[in-house]
Amino acid sequence: MIGTIRDCAMHFAIFKPFAKAQARILLTRPVHREGQKTRTWLLNPDEIEQLAERLQSES
């Protein structure tokens, strides 16, 4: 699926736990992570969870 980060995070919020554990988001631009020397193209489940929680608190 191609969509915005917001769409992906909102879909993630309705996933069941086993699906959340396997979820990843492929980014169009790499992002820097603290503690890593290189940038990454993926958001992991814990990062998606934080984003989904933040989006829910904003609405």
ABEGO torsion letter per residue (X at the ends): XBBBAAAAAAAAAABBAAAAAABBBBBABBBBBBGBABBBABBBAAAAAAAAAAAAAAX
